[in-house]
Every structure is written in C-alpha cells, then in structure tokens.
Amino acid sequence: DGGITQSPKYLFRKEGQNVTLSCEQNLNHDAMYWYRQDPGQGLRLIYYSQIVNDFQKGDIAEGYSVSREKKESFPLTVTSAQKNPTAFYLCASSTRPNEKLFFGSGTQLSVL
Amino acid sequence: AQSVTQLGSHVSVSEGALVLLRCNYSSSVPPYLFWYVQYPNQGLQLLLKYTSAATLVKGINDFEAEFKKSETSFHLTKPSAHMSDAAEYFCAVSEAGGSYIPTFGRGTSLIVHP
C-alpha cells in the first residue's frame, strides 16, 4: 500500500541533545512538508521541499534542520537550539502544493 | 498573504443535529481551500477541496462546504451528526502568493453528545 510513514511514534529528548524524526513516502510525491502541532495552535509549517536537494524554511524553522537527499525521504532534526520542542510533529507529502496532502501518523516528541 | 480563521475552538452538538464549522480566509487571489479531519493521535485526512469548479463542494461522510467569495468563507456542514464525527477539523488555504504551500487554521474540536 502506498503511504507515508513516520517513525518513531514517541520520542524523548534529553537536554542538549539533537534528535531526528524519520519521514518516508512511497507515493512518488515531489513535495514534502513538516508541520508542528501544539494544542490550540493548529499546524505550523517548519520546512518544506518541492524537489530533491532543495528545501525552504517555513514559519517556525529556528532550531530545526532538514535534508532531502532522496525523493522518498525527508528527515527532520530537532536541534538543541530548539528550546521548546515538546509537540506533535506531522510529515506530509503531495504531488504539488495545491493538491491534497497525505499525512503520516505523527511523532510525539517530549523532553526528559 | 494567505491566512485562515476558524471561529470556535470547540463546537458541541447532539447526535443527529446539524453540524456547522466556520472558516474564513484571507487571500489576495482566488485560493484553493481544504477541510481536513484529525482523529486522536493520528495524521490528517482530506474531507473535501474547493478548486473553483463549483461553489458547493461535497466530501466524504456526507460533509459539504460552500465557497462564498463575498463573505470570504468556506464553512463546513453536515446535516446529521454521528458519534463517529467527533474529531478535530482543520480548514486550510493554498494560493499563488504563498507558493501554494498550505496554511492551516487553528482547528475546531467537534464534540458529539448522545
């Protein structure tokens, strides 16, 4: 089945640690996105990529980094510079940005 | 610049009653508009999408939304609520000025009482 897979489902970060969230899709989509979800704040865009080896910052990119070395993969690293990383992180993909987004099931990141 | 406002962080209805979830958008050009649903601890799923082909858009599970340009609104309705409709609902806008990257509203939590 085609879809988008996020792992792990739950992740814990220690002080000063970088952690990486995985996002893989087998839908052959060009565009991929990372959103952060906090209660009552909706989805806020962290980074997006419209093509391999290219990505752009979203509204809240500070403290995060991404790579897009393969079409199917778009990992997100939460760095130690992100002082409030506790949130639900959602990865999505689409054929083009104005088309339907397909979402993964999310990763809940918490701080120890 | 594009933006989305969802009125009401929570909406409570009785089972069988009409569901109305409000969405107003701000866009300098004709936008694409979407409604997504999110069940607890899951990703979002598309309910319906407006692409200018018709102002009344029908989606899955008997949901529909009407695009009203004069009111810059795209409200979501369902004639009769079911317990399984309890979820978080998000409106999103996509337009050329924002490189078509979707902007989401803050979401509305639909509560359905028996």
Interface residues (C-beta under 8 A of the other chain):
Chain A: I4 Q6 Y33 Y35 G40 Q41 G42 L43 R44 L45 Y48 G58 L90 A92 R96 P97 N98 K100 L101 F103 G104 S105 G106 Q108
Chain B: Q6 S9 Y32 F34 Y36 N41 Q42 G43 L44 Q45 L46 K49 F90 S94 S99 Y100 I101 P102 T103 F104 G105 R106 G107
